[in-house]
C-alpha cells in the first residue's frame, strides 16, 4: 500500500473512532464554557455602562434646560459659567458611578438663516478638552434637529471612559452621548452675566468661545 492509501486509511479510522478520554473532553468543555461565561458577563457589563451613561446624559441635559441665567430679582437663579459646568460634570460622575475619567461639553447653538448653518453662541468643555466653534459644530449638523429662525438649543455631550474587565475581544473605549434640548423657561440660556439671543440684539460673536482660563493657553 502506498503512502497516500495509508493516509486515507488512517483518516477513515480516525473519523470513525468513538473512543475518548472524559477528563480531556471535560477540560475542553470547561474551557469553552468559562470563556463563554466571561464573554457574556463582559458584554452585559459594557451594555449596562453604556445605558447608565445614556440616562445620566439625559438627566444633566434636562437640568441644564431648566436654567434661565442670573436674575437680580431672584437670588435662586444662578449664572451659567465654568464652575456650573464643572458641577454638572460632578453630577454626571455621581449618576454613573464611573471609576474612570469623564468629561462633558455644553454648547448653546442656534440656526443662522443668513449663512444657512448651525452656529455656536457659547461652548465650554471640562477636563481641558476643546470647546465647540462654528467649524467643529458642522461635524454634528446631521445629528441636530431642525431649528426655526431665532430658536436656541443646548447641546450636551457626555463622555465616559470604559475599560473591559476581561480580555474577550472588547477594547477600551469612550462611551459618548449627545443630547440636544431646548431651554424650557427661556428663549436662550446666557453665559455668565452676558445677555443672549434677541436680548443682546443678536447672538454674541461665536468666535469668542468660553474656555476655562487654566486651558486657555
C-alpha positions in Angstrom: 0.0 0.0 0.0 1.4 3.3 -1.0 1.7 6.3 1.3 -1.5 8.0 0.0 -3.5 4.9 0.7 -2.2 4.5 4.2 -3.0 8.2 4.9 -6.6 7.7 3.6 -7.0 4.6 5.8 -5.7 6.3 8.9 -8.0 9.3 8.2 -11.1 6.9 7.9 -10.1 5.1 11.1 -9.7 8.5 13.0 -13.1 9.7 11.7 -14.9 6.5 12.8 -13.1 6.2 16.2 -15.5 6.9 19.0 -13.1 6.4 21.9 -12.2 9.3 24.1 -11.0 10.4 27.5 -13.6 12.0 29.8 -11.1 14.2 31.7 -9.7 15.7 28.4 -13.2 16.3 27.0 -14.3 17.8 30.3 -11.3 20.1 30.3 -12.1 21.3 26.7 -15.8 21.8 27.5 -14.9 23.7 30.7 -12.5 26.0 28.9 -15.2 26.9 26.3 -17.9 27.4 29.0 -15.6 29.5 31.1 -14.8 31.7 28.1 -18.5 31.9 27.2 -19.4 32.9 30.7 -16.8 35.6 30.9 -17.6 37.0 27.5 -21.4 37.1 28.3 -20.6 38.9 31.6 -18.3 41.4 29.9 -20.7 42.3 27.1 -23.5 42.7 29.5 -21.4 44.9 31.7 -20.4 47.1 28.7 -24.1 47.5 27.6 -25.1 48.3 31.2 -22.4 51.0 31.5 -23.5 52.5 28.1 -27.1 52.5 29.3 -26.1 54.3 32.5 -24.2 56.8 30.5 -27.2 57.5 28.3 -29.6 58.0 31.2 -27.1 60.3 33.0 -26.6 62.3 29.9 -30.4 63.0 29.5 -30.5 63.8 33.2 -27.8 66.5 33.1 -29.2 67.8 29.8 -32.6 68.2 31.5 -31.0 70.0 34.4 -29.4 72.4 32.1 -32.5 73.0 30.1 -34.3 74.3 33.2 -31.9 77.1 33.8 -32.6 80.7 32.7 -29.4 82.6 33.8 -29.0 85.1 36.6 -31.8 87.4 37.7 -31.2 90.2 40.2 -34.7 89.9 41.4 -34.3 86.1 42.1 -31.2 85.0 44.0 -32.1 81.4 43.4 -31.3 81.8 39.7 -27.5 81.4 39.1 -25.1 82.2 36.3 -24.0 79.6 33.8 -20.2 79.6 33.9 -17.3 77.3 34.1 -18.0 76.3 37.8 -21.6 75.5 36.9 -20.5 73.2 34.0 -17.9 71.5 36.3 -20.7 71.0 38.8 -22.7 69.3 36.1 -19.7 67.0 35.4 -19.7 66.1 39.1 -23.4 65.2 38.9 -22.7 63.1 35.9 -19.9 61.3 37.8 -22.3 60.6 40.7 -25.0 59.3 38.4 -22.7 56.9 36.5 -20.5 55.8 39.5 -17.7 55.7 36.9 -14.2 54.9 38.4 -12.8 56.1 35.1 -12.4 59.7 33.8 -15.4 61.5 32.4 -15.9 64.9 30.7 -18.7 66.9 29.3 -19.2 69.7 26.8 -22.1 72.1 26.9 -22.8 74.4 24.0 -25.5 76.9 23.2 -26.3 76.7 19.5 -28.7 78.4 17.0 -29.6 78.3 13.4 -28.2 81.1 11.2 -30.7 81.7 8.4 -28.4 84.1 6.6 -25.5 81.6 6.4 -27.8 78.5 6.4 -25.9 76.7 9.1 -25.8 76.0 12.8 -23.6 78.3 14.8 -22.2 78.4 18.4 -23.3 81.0 20.8 -21.1 79.7 23.6 -19.4 76.5 24.5 -17.5 75.0 27.4 -15.8 71.6 27.9 -14.4 70.2 31.2 -11.1 68.4 31.6 -9.2 70.6 29.3 -11.0 69.4 26.2 -11.7 71.8 23.3 -14.9 73.7 23.2 -17.0 73.8 20.0 -16.8 76.5 17.5 -18.7 77.2 14.3 -16.3 75.0 12.2 -16.3 71.9 14.5 -20.0 72.2 15.0 -20.6 71.4 11.4 -19.5 67.8 12.0 -22.6 67.4 14.1 -25.1 69.0 11.7 -26.7 65.7 10.7 -27.4 64.9 14.3 -29.0 68.2 15.2 -32.8 68.5 14.8 -34.2 71.2 12.5 -34.5 74.6 14.3 -36.6 77.6 13.5 -35.0 81.0 13.0 -34.4 82.6 16.3 -34.5 79.4 18.3 -31.7 78.4 20.6 -30.8 74.9 21.9 -28.5 73.4 24.4 -26.2 70.7 23.0 -25.0 68.4 25.8 -22.1 65.9 25.1 -21.0 63.4 27.8 -18.0 61.1 27.6 -17.2 58.3 29.9 -14.1 56.1 29.7 -14.7 52.3 29.8 -12.1 49.6 30.3 -13.3 46.0 30.0 -12.9 43.7 33.0 -11.9 40.7 30.9 -9.9 40.5 27.7 -12.5 38.8 25.4 -12.0 40.9 22.3 -13.7 44.1 23.6 -11.3 47.0 23.5 -11.2 50.0 25.9 -13.3 52.9 24.6 -15.2 56.1 25.3 -18.9 55.9 25.7 -20.1 59.2 24.3 -23.7 60.6 24.1 -25.0 63.8 22.5 -28.4 65.3 23.6 -29.9 68.4 22.0 -32.6 70.1 24.1 -34.4 73.4 24.0 -34.4 75.7 27.1 -37.7 75.1 29.0 -38.2 78.5 30.5 -36.3 81.0 28.4 -35.6 81.7 24.7 -31.9 81.1 25.3 -29.6 80.4 28.2 -26.9 83.1 28.5 -23.3 82.5 29.5 -22.4 84.1 32.8 -24.0 87.6 33.1 -24.0 88.3 29.4 -27.3 88.6 27.5 -28.1 86.2 24.7 -30.3 86.0 21.6 -32.7 88.8 21.0 -31.9 90.3 24.4 -28.5 91.2 23.2 -29.6 92.4 19.8 -28.4 89.2 18.2 -26.2 86.3 19.3 -22.7 87.1 20.6 -19.7 86.6 18.4 -19.5 82.8 18.1 -15.7 83.0 17.6 -15.5 84.0 21.3 -15.8 80.6 22.9 -15.9 80.4 26.7 -12.9 78.4 28.0 -11.5 77.6 31.4 -8.7 80.1 31.9 -6.4 77.2 33.0 -6.6 75.7 29.5 -6.9 79.0 27.5 -3.2 78.9 26.5 
